[in-house]
Amino acid sequence: MAGVGRVTAARRHEGDLVRRCYSGLDAPAFQTEVVRLIHVVLPVDAIFFATADPATLLFTGAVAEDPLGPARPCTCPCTPSRTT
């Protein structure tokens, strides 16, 4: 039954992530929360999270963790770099 506990925890974390999408946070706060929750849900080494203009699909901002932080100015020159 250990697998059932993992599935339940994964669904709870997924729900937390979806709730953040509708919580009304501004972009930087939303990105910070999503990055934190992704680390809870997935075993990843680093995350790059960008916001984009829906009309042009150009990045309007980004959060990048090390070691991805140095690559961020190449992908998103429009806004100052922010790393977590």
N, C-alpha and C positions, 0 to 999 in steps of 0.2 A: 503493500500500500504506500510505500515511500514515493512512488511515482505520482500518486494522486495528490499528495501534498505539494509536489513541485508544480503540477499543473494548476492547482488552486492559487499558489503564490504567483505564478506567471500571469494568470488571468487578473489577479488583483493589481499587479504592477502595470499590466497593459491598461487596465481601467484608470489607474493613476495618470498614466501618460495621456490617454484620451481626454480626461478631465482637464488637464493643463491646456489642452487645445481650445477649450471653451471658457477658460477662467478669466479672460479679459486682461491678462498680463501684457505689458508693453513688450516690444521685440527683445530687448536685452534680457529682461527677467524671464521671458518665455524660453529663450535659448538656453539660459543657465539652468532652468528647471528641467528641460528636456535632456540636456547633456547629463545632468545628475541622474535622471531616471533611466537613461539608456545604459549607464554603467551598472545600475541595479539589475536590469533585465538581461543584458547581453555581456558576454566576456570579450570586451574590446580593449585595445591598447590606447587608442586615441580617437577623437571625434572631430570632424569638420562639419559645421552647421551654418549654412548660408540662408539669408533671406533674399528674395528676388522680386523685381518689379514684374507684375503679371503681364503687362503689355509687351515688355521687351525681353523678359527673362534674364535681364542683367542683374548680377548680384548688387544688393543695396547695403549689405552688411554681413558680417560673418564672425563666428566664434571658432577658434581652432586650438586644440590642445597640443602640447608637445608630443611628438616631434613634428607635427603638422603646422605649427605656428609660423615657422619661417617661410613656408610655401604660400601662406595666406595673401601677402601683398601681390603675388603673381596672379592669383585668381580673383582678387577683389580689390582693385586699386582705388575704388570709389570712397571708402570710408577708412578711418583709422583702425589699425589692428587691435583686436581684443582677444586675449588668450585666457583660458581658465586653468 
